Amino acid sequence: MPTATAIAHPNIALCKYWGKRDRALNLPAVPSLSLTLAPFSTTTTVEWGASRDELMLNGRPGTAEESRKVFAVLDLFDSWRPRARVVTQNDFPTAAGLASSSSGFAALVLAGAKAAGQARTVEELSVFARRGSGSASRSLFGGWAEWRAGERGDGLDSYAFEIAAANHWDVRMLVAIFDAGPKEVSSRDGMNHTQETSPFYPAWVSSAPHDLPAAKAAIRARDLEALGKVMERSALRMHACMMAADPPVIYWKSGSVWAQEVVRSLRSKGIPCAWTMDAGPNVKVLVEAEHAEVVRAKLAVVAERVHVLEPGGPARLVEPG
Ligand code: DP6
């Protein structure tokens, strides 16, 4: 039976994706930009031609909802496809504060294409990964990636691409953990609810695209101060928008605010660093490698745990054996 295995790293957005212009096709309302992060990774094997569709996720059978999403993505390769067995494993704790869906769907589409014997462009794979989870469109790429919102109704122009490779800039992303429990509200539910009820949502959609050119210029110039301004602004506007929803969506905990204060205090002492947050209380801090240890030590005082991550490469196939 044709079988293939792929590995992908998760990514963290610096310019956030929040809100959809089409739910069925999972098309974003705004463009976004991210950094792919190693060493955390997801390894996924697809066996094309099994007795039934079967998903194993971190050593347990996938739930009905997880299986529905995974096999709907494989259906995109061939609506008459044979049944498939998918085995996927994260090498990082599910509560590590990183979106395993981003690495998961990126590894799935790469392994799926190979197992199905299909030569797909990386843009096509990014479109397929997007259908599983929006942020996964960016995890096909190493280093710094942009995901275009696109304009087409069929979504074929809404894919990600690399802006700069992993070795372009020697940075670290520190992930300060404040709550290892499962999310109270998934990003998908949180963003749909924000879109439906927040009076700030139109302002978010019209302002967010302007962050991209500034972020890209800062990345090209390796200017952490300039990038930090954009990434904190993007995170704050996204969270402000969801806090204004009815009822509000509030992912922040007291520790999240402490970590933001640690970052501001380090900055006032001349250490360039900047924070971002996603659909959870954990705080991610971007810093140049030379300052990573100082920042890690300060965050460790307020956080339960701090992971130190670095720019990772693109999703890749793994040779059998
Ligand atoms: C806050 O990609 O998990 O992390 O497309 O509905 O699966 P779906 O959402 P998902 O949302 C990620 C939201 C975010 C920001 C980002 O990664 O850009």
Residues whose N, C-alpha, C, O or C-beta is under 5 A from the ligand:
A	BS01	DP6	A13 C15 K16 Y17 S32 G132 S133 G134 S135 A136 S187 R188 D278 A279
